[in-house]
Amino acid sequence: MTELPFRKPPRIPTEGLIHAGGPIDKVCIGLRIFGDNLDPDKITSKLGASPTYSCRKGDVFRGKRKQYDRIEKQGRWHYSKPNSPVEIDHQVVSILNELNDDTQVWRDLTSEFKVDLFLGVFMDTWNRGFGLTAPTL
């Protein structure tokens, strides 16, 4: 599979030239699992990785100030990595490579819980983008 071409802005800025395009400035990527009967310890055992954040339905989430405390409406298990300058495609693959790759485990999880891969993409300027390769998708 060939890599997509990546166009870089000119090396020497020209006065009056507006630069557009380029890589994403920040991305938050994480695997999220939600469910009423979710037991975080069982998910951790099945996937072989400790979550970044987890809770059971009914747990109390403590906010920074008391008025922000809340009771969790469903169980959650999140696994994420800190922002990295590595391409988004490689970050997605990195997260998935750290988890159990047994397809039966994933079938069981997706049949019982809502599972998604969250990509929060942040750009400081317009016309930036990224691509995901077919194998990653």
C-alpha positions in Angstrom: 0.0 0.0 0.0 1.4 3.4 -0.9 1.5 6.3 1.5 -0.6 9.3 0.7 1.5 12.3 -0.4 1.9 15.0 2.2 2.4 18.6 1.0 4.5 20.8 3.2 4.3 24.6 3.3 7.2 26.5 1.7 10.4 26.6 3.8 10.8 30.4 3.6 7.7 32.4 4.4 6.9 35.0 1.8 5.4 38.3 3.1 1.6 38.3 2.5 1.5 34.6 1.8 -1.2 32.8 3.8 -0.2 29.3 4.8 -2.9 26.6 4.9 -2.9 22.9 5.4 -0.5 20.7 7.2 -0.9 18.2 10.0 -3.4 18.2 12.8 -2.2 20.2 15.9 -3.6 18.0 18.6 -5.5 14.7 18.7 -7.1 12.7 21.5 -7.6 9.1 20.7 -9.2 6.6 23.0 -11.1 3.3 23.0 -14.4 3.7 24.9 -16.7 0.9 26.2 -20.1 1.8 27.8 -22.8 -0.4 29.4 -25.2 -0.6 32.4 -23.7 -3.9 33.5 -20.1 -3.1 32.7 -17.6 -4.4 35.3 -14.3 -2.6 34.6 -12.2 -5.4 36.1 -13.6 -7.9 33.7 -13.0 -5.6 30.7 -9.4 -5.0 31.9 -8.9 -8.8 32.2 -10.3 -9.5 28.7 -8.4 -6.7 27.0 -5.1 -7.1 28.9 -4.6 -3.4 29.6 -5.4 -1.1 32.5 -7.9 1.7 31.7 -7.1 5.4 31.8 -10.6 5.9 33.4 -13.3 3.4 34.5 -16.4 3.3 36.6 -19.4 1.2 37.3 -23.0 2.5 37.0 -23.9 4.3 40.2 -20.3 5.3 41.2 -19.9 8.9 42.3 -17.7 11.0 40.1 -15.9 13.7 42.1 -15.5 16.9 40.3 -12.9 19.5 41.1 -15.6 21.4 43.1 -18.3 19.7 45.1 -21.1 21.1 42.9 -19.7 19.1 40.0 -20.0 15.7 41.7 -22.3 13.3 39.8 -23.6 9.8 39.9 -22.5 7.8 36.8 -25.5 6.8 34.7 -23.7 3.8 33.1 -20.4 1.9 33.4 -17.5 3.1 31.4 -14.1 1.8 30.5 -11.7 4.2 28.6 -8.2 3.5 27.3 -6.4 6.5 25.8 -2.9 7.7 25.2 -1.5 11.2 25.6 -1.2 13.4 22.5 1.7 12.6 20.3 3.3 14.1 17.2 3.0 10.7 15.5 0.5 10.5 12.7 -3.1 9.7 13.7 -3.1 6.4 11.8 0.0 5.2 13.8 -1.6 6.3 17.1 -4.8 4.2 16.3 -2.7 1.2 15.5 -0.5 1.7 18.6 -3.6 1.7 20.9 -5.1 -1.4 19.2 -1.7 -3.2 19.3 -1.7 -2.9 23.1 -5.0 -4.7 23.5 -6.0 -8.3 23.1 -6.4 -9.1 19.4 -8.7 -12.2 19.9 -11.7 -11.6 17.6 -14.0 -13.6 19.9 -13.2 -11.3 22.8 -14.1 -8.3 20.6 -17.3 -10.0 19.4 -18.4 -10.6 23.0 -17.6 -7.1 24.0 -19.4 -5.4 21.1 -22.4 -7.7 21.5 -22.8 -6.8 25.1 -21.6 -3.2 25.3 -21.4 0.0 23.2 -17.8 0.1 21.9 -16.2 3.0 19.9 -12.9 4.5 19.0 -13.0 8.2 19.8 -10.9 10.7 17.7 -10.9 14.3 18.9 -9.1 16.3 16.3 -8.0 19.9 17.0 -6.7 22.4 14.5 -5.1 25.8 15.2 -5.7 26.9 11.6 -8.0 25.9 8.8 -7.5 23.3 6.0 -5.6 20.7 7.9 -6.3 17.0 7.7 -5.3 13.4 8.1 -5.9 10.1 6.5 -6.4 6.5 7.8 -5.1 3.6 5.8 -7.3 0.7 4.7 -5.7 -1.8 7.1 -6.3 0.6 10.1 -9.9 1.0 9.1 
